[in-house]
Amino acid sequence: MAKILITSTHGSEDPTRAGLPFMVAKGAVEGGHQVSVAVVGDGTLVMKQAIRESIFPVGLPALKELFQFAVEHNIPVYV
């Protein structure tokens, strides 16, 4: 099992890049790894529920679903 820190710097200005770190975290947890996510810069905006619920990455699940997975699996999100 690896320990992984994923950094996110994008928010609603780029929905796909905002969702990618949480998709990678989901895959890593499902693969048996220990994961944390750090949001910085514009990435901190996804911590607001209203913004998170309005982000729909292309080709990925909605950010609210990915974030809910992080909450349910106790993935630390550092701001």
N, C-alpha and C positions, 0 to 999 in steps of 0.2 A: 504494500500500500504506500503510495506517495502522498506527500503533503503538498498541496497546490494552492497558490495565491493568484487569483485572477484580478487584473486591474481593469476598471471601466472608466473611460473619460468622456463618453457620449451620452446625451440625453435625448429629448424629443426632436432635436434638430436632425438627428440621423437615427431613425427608429431601428433599423437593422443592426447597426453597430451598438445601439443601446441594449438590444436583446441578446447579442452574441455571448457576452460574458456569462449571462445566466443560463444560456443553453449549454455552454461548455461546462459550467459548474454542474448542471443536471447530469450530463453525460459522465463526468468524472465521478460523481457520487454513485451513479448506477454501475460504474466500473469498479467500485470498491475503494475509491480514494478519499482522502480527507481534504476538503475544499473550503476555502474562504474567498470572499469577493471584497475588493476595495473599490469604492466609487470615489472619484476625485473630479474636480473641475465641473463641467456640465453634467457629468455622471451622477452628481449628488441630487440632481433634480428628480431622478426616478424614485427617490425615497418619499416623495409626496404622492399619496394615493391617487389623487385626481390626475396627475401627470402620468403616473404608471399605467392607469387604466385607459389612457388615450394613446398608448404606444403599441403599434401593430407592426412588428418587423416583417419584412418580405421573406417568405419561405420558412418562417419559424412560428411557433405558437405566440399568442399575445403575451406581452411582457407581464401582465398581471398573473397569468397562469405560471410562467416561469418563476416569478417572484414567490408565488404561493408555494411552489415546490421547494424553494429555498427555505421558506419559513417552516414547512412541514418536516423538512429533513435537518433542521437546526444548522443550516449553513450560515456561519457568521458573515455579516455584511458590515464592513467598516466604512465609515464616512469621514 
